[in-house]
């Protein structure tokens, strides 16, 4: 489990599996709170890390850190058990791949409560007996807000 890549060693019938996803550029305390709460919901937290190409389709700007750099930062966070590559903001293909290749079926998929619509991947999770849990969004901080402060010449 050192590299935090999926492994067939985990028997999903013995653990509660939790999935969450994101860009995780410029990690801040809002990210840490989100990951901590997600981890508290089950035994194993799997994070879908959006690729650079996936981010380009989703946001108007590229992340400051590339995929490998974001992966390296994310893997150092103690709440994260596994990191999987996610090509799109809809995690359905990622979830299906994990089910097919590792027999992982998630009990919970976590989303921030700032996301008002039905989260992509909901049907997949629910069709396999899982549920969606919305966790508090930390509105006072975001990677975008940090970038804006830096660009504006933050003076404290």
KEKOL-193040 format. One line per field, with one value per residue (C-alpha): residue in one letter; residue number from 0; x, y, z. Coordinates in pm, 1 decimal, m for minus. Layout:
REM KEKOL-193040
rest c(A	...)
nr c(NUM	...)
px c(X	...)
py c(Y	...)
pz c(Z	...)
END
This chain:
REM KEKOL-193040
rest c(X	X	X	X	X	X	X	X	X	X	X	X	X	X	X	X	X	X	X	X	X	X	X	X	X	X	X	X	X	X	X	X	X	X	X	X	X	X	X	X	X	X	X	X	X	X	X	X	X	X	X	X	X	X	X	X	X	X	X	X	X	X	X	X	X	X	X	X	X	X	X	X	X	X	X	X	X	X	X	X	X	X	X	X	X	X	X	X	X	X	X	X	X	X	X	X	X	X	X	X	X	X	X	X	X	X	X	X	X	X	X	X	X	X	X	X	X	X	X	X	X	X	X	X	X	X	X	X	X	X	X	X	X	X	X	X	X	X	X	X	X	X	X	X	X	X	X	X	X	X	X	X	X	X	X	X)
nr c(0	1	2	3	4	5	6	7	8	9	10	11	12	13	14	15	16	17	18	19	20	21	22	23	24	25	26	27	28	29	30	31	32	33	34	35	36	37	38	39	40	41	42	43	44	45	46	47	48	49	50	51	52	53	54	55	56	57	58	59	60	61	62	63	64	65	66	67	68	69	70	71	72	73	74	75	76	77	78	79	80	81	82	83	84	85	86	87	88	89	90	91	92	93	94	95	96	97	98	99	100	101	102	103	104	105	106	107	108	109	110	111	112	113	114	115	116	117	118	119	120	121	122	123	124	125	126	127	128	129	130	131	132	133	134	135	136	137	138	139	140	141	142	143	144	145	146	147	148	149	150	151	152	153	154	155)
px c(0.0	308.3	243.7	m126.3	m219.0	m514.3	m429.4	m611.5	m496.2	m801.6	m1107.6	m1396.8	m1628.9	m1416.2	m1402.7	m1627.0	m1503.3	m1539.4	m1475.4	m1422.7	m1265.9	m1117.9	m838.6	m655.9	m439.8	m269.2	m377.4	m530.4	m720.2	m1053.0	m912.0	m781.1	m1118.4	m1294.3	m1054.5	m1067.2	m1448.0	m1451.9	m1207.4	m1417.4	m1710.5	m1542.5	m1235.3	m1067.3	m1066.6	m1003.6	m946.4	m1008.1	m749.1	m853.3	m590.3	m453.3	m661.2	m971.0	m910.4	m873.6	m1223.2	m1368.0	m1201.6	m1097.3	m741.5	m477.4	m381.0	m60.2	66.6	59.2	m100.5	216.2	289.1	m69.0	m51.9	268.7	118.8	m206.9	m33.8	138.5	m192.9	m265.7	m639.8	m585.2	m548.2	m551.6	m532.0	m675.1	m645.5	m972.5	m1005.5	m1338.9	m1543.7	m1796.8	m1638.5	m1859.5	m1587.9	m1336.6	m1581.2	m1666.8	m1297.8	m1230.6	m1523.7	m1414.2	m1041.2	m1035.7	m1388.4	m1420.1	m1778.8	m1810.9	m2039.0	m2017.5	m1932.3	m1858.2	m1936.6	m1917.1	m2254.0	m2179.9	m2263.3	m2638.6	m2722.5	m2723.8	m2352.4	m2218.4	m2168.0	m2473.7	m2656.4	m2352.8	m2299.1	m2667.4	m2712.8	m2443.9	m2599.4	m2398.5	m2505.0	m2400.9	m2288.6	m2258.2	m2000.6	m1961.7	m1791.0	m1527.7	m1638.9	m1378.7	m1090.2	m1028.6	m735.2	m888.7	m906.3	m542.6	m438.4	m636.6	m469.5	m126.1	m206.2	m340.9	m30.7	m169.3	m73.8	m233.2)
py c(0.0	222.9	382.3	418.1	246.2	4.1	m345.2	m675.5	m738.6	m557.3	m775.9	m529.2	m755.9	m691.9	m311.9	m13.2	163.9	540.6	728.7	1097.7	1289.7	1623.8	1827.8	1892.6	2175.1	2387.3	2174.3	2381.8	2321.3	2290.4	1989.5	1838.7	1877.7	1717.6	1421.1	1377.6	1367.9	1129.3	895.9	898.0	756.4	421.9	201.5	277.7	611.4	601.3	937.5	987.8	1245.2	1431.6	1423.2	1741.0	1666.8	1616.1	1947.5	2122.6	2002.3	2110.9	2441.0	2746.5	2731.0	2466.2	2361.9	2511.7	2161.4	1889.6	1550.3	1382.6	1670.3	1672.3	1293.3	1322.0	1580.1	1385.6	1055.2	1211.8	1285.9	1027.0	1008.5	888.7	513.0	490.4	733.7	646.3	833.1	992.4	1120.7	1300.9	1484.4	1201.9	918.9	645.3	503.9	510.1	337.1	77.4	10.4	m37.2	m277.4	m474.4	m498.5	m498.8	m600.9	m275.2	m166.8	156.4	195.1	573.3	844.4	1181.6	1521.3	1869.8	2017.2	2309.7	2081.5	2130.6	1890.2	1512.2	1423.4	1238.0	873.6	864.4	604.9	375.4	399.6	350.7	65.3	m124.2	m58.1	250.9	598.5	960.2	1162.9	1539.3	1693.2	2058.4	2278.7	2515.5	2832.4	3067.6	2899.3	2748.4	2696.2	2958.8	3213.6	3143.7	3195.0	3520.8	3655.4	3571.5	3731.4	4045.5	4078.8	3974.8	4214.3	4030.5)
pz c(0.0	0.6	m339.0	m272.6	m597.2	m608.5	m497.7	m516.8	m156.3	m19.6	22.7	m5.9	189.1	499.6	470.1	420.5	106.4	59.3	m267.0	m325.0	m611.1	m700.3	m851.3	m521.1	m655.5	m389.5	m94.7	186.0	510.1	322.8	135.2	457.9	630.8	332.1	327.8	706.4	710.9	412.4	587.0	905.8	706.5	637.1	658.8	327.5	145.8	m227.7	m395.9	m766.2	m874.0	m1186.8	m1460.0	m1619.2	m1930.5	m1717.1	m1542.0	m1880.4	m1978.4	m1643.0	m1557.6	m1755.3	m1622.9	m1570.2	m1219.3	m1080.0	m1002.0	m1266.7	m1205.6	m1076.9	m838.7	m708.2	m667.8	m466.1	m229.7	m193.1	m120.3	178.8	351.6	618.2	550.0	191.9	146.3	m234.2	m523.8	m863.9	m1190.6	m1296.2	m1652.8	m1617.7	m1356.4	m1384.1	m1181.8	m1330.4	m1559.0	m1272.6	m1038.1	m1301.5	m1366.7	m994.0	m970.1	m1276.6	m1201.1	m820.5	m721.3	m527.6	m464.6	m274.3	24.6	14.5	m236.7	m78.8	m229.4	m83.7	7.8	m225.0	m518.3	m558.4	m842.1	m828.5	m828.4	m1132.7	m1041.5	m813.9	m1022.4	m1026.7	m650.7	m567.0	m814.7	m620.4	m279.2	m189.5	m88.0	m140.0	161.5	136.4	366.2	467.6	210.3	344.4	161.8	307.5	120.8	m220.9	m453.4	m683.2	m397.9	m310.2	m674.9	m692.3	m376.2	m512.0	m849.0	m682.2	m464.0	m127.5	154.6	448.4)
END
